[in-house]
Amino acid sequence: MQDSMGMLPDRMGLLPDRMALLPGRMSLLPDHMDLLLDNMGLLLDRILEMSSRFGILLDGLFILSGRLLYVMGKV
């Protein structure tokens, strides 16, 4: 069975290699943030579009129910 402490120097040797990769990965972050913001904007547009359609539907239902009540009151 291997001693976990015996593996520590090997893992510490990987740390500088991984740290060297960070600047390259950090440069990709603005691209990902732009995509995220674009997608959030599209989602917000769709939500607003659906709410306006739902509002139009509700307006139509209120008009119909008002007319129905008016007709029923005449009968």
C-alpha positions as MATLAB code, in Angstrom:
seq = 'MQDSMGMLPDRMGLLPDRMALLPGRMSLLPDHMDLLLDNMGLLLDRILEMSSRFGILLDGLFILSGRLLYVMGKV';
ca = [
       0.000    0.000    0.000;
       1.401    3.403   -0.928;
       1.839    6.139    1.591;
      -0.319    9.133    0.711;
       2.382   11.456    2.013;
       4.814    9.881   -0.431;
       2.611   11.086   -3.292;
       2.520   14.680   -2.060;
       5.757   15.808   -3.750;
       4.530   14.374   -7.072;
       1.287   16.296   -6.815;
       3.101   19.451   -5.798;
       5.151   19.092   -8.957;
       1.940   19.291  -11.009;
       0.904   22.574   -9.429;
       3.235   24.829  -11.475;
       2.106   23.079  -14.662;
      -1.534   23.720  -13.820;
      -0.809   27.301  -12.813;
       0.832   27.840  -16.206;
      -2.440   26.817  -17.898;
      -4.507   29.380  -15.987;
      -3.754   32.497  -18.094;
      -4.888   30.693  -21.245;
      -8.067   29.556  -19.580;
      -8.722   32.967  -18.069;
      -8.611   34.515  -21.545;
     -11.571   32.301  -22.522;
     -13.673   33.604  -19.642;
     -14.813   36.852  -21.351;
     -16.066   34.840  -24.344;
     -18.063   32.576  -22.068;
     -19.427   35.567  -20.154;
     -20.508   37.231  -23.416;
     -22.316   34.054  -24.473;
     -23.970   33.801  -21.073;
     -25.155   37.411  -21.234;
     -26.454   36.930  -24.779;
     -28.382   33.829  -23.746;
     -29.794   35.593  -20.688;
     -30.909   38.468  -22.922;
     -32.627   36.066  -25.306;
     -34.339   34.342  -22.395;
     -35.571   37.670  -21.043;
     -36.889   38.629  -24.489;
     -38.799   35.346  -24.711;
     -40.242   35.776  -21.223;
     -41.420   39.291  -22.059;
     -42.864   38.093  -25.364;
     -44.774   35.308  -23.627;
     -46.072   37.650  -20.936;
     -47.338   40.093  -23.560;
     -49.075   37.255  -25.400;
     -50.575   36.065  -22.131;
     -51.746   39.621  -21.420;
     -53.431   39.817  -24.820;
     -55.119   36.478  -24.132;
     -56.358   37.699  -20.744;
     -57.658   40.920  -22.290;
     -59.584   38.884  -24.849;
     -61.050   36.667  -22.148;
     -62.157   39.673  -20.094;
     -63.817   41.251  -23.132;
     -65.569   37.977  -23.951;
     -66.736   37.451  -20.386;
     -67.985   41.048  -20.239;
     -69.956   40.583  -23.440;
     -71.327   37.275  -22.193;
     -72.487   38.891  -18.942;
     -74.054   41.736  -20.935;
     -75.935   39.292  -23.181;
     -77.048   37.182  -20.219;
     -78.291   40.311  -18.460;
     -80.457   41.151  -21.466;
     -82.049   37.707  -21.531;
];
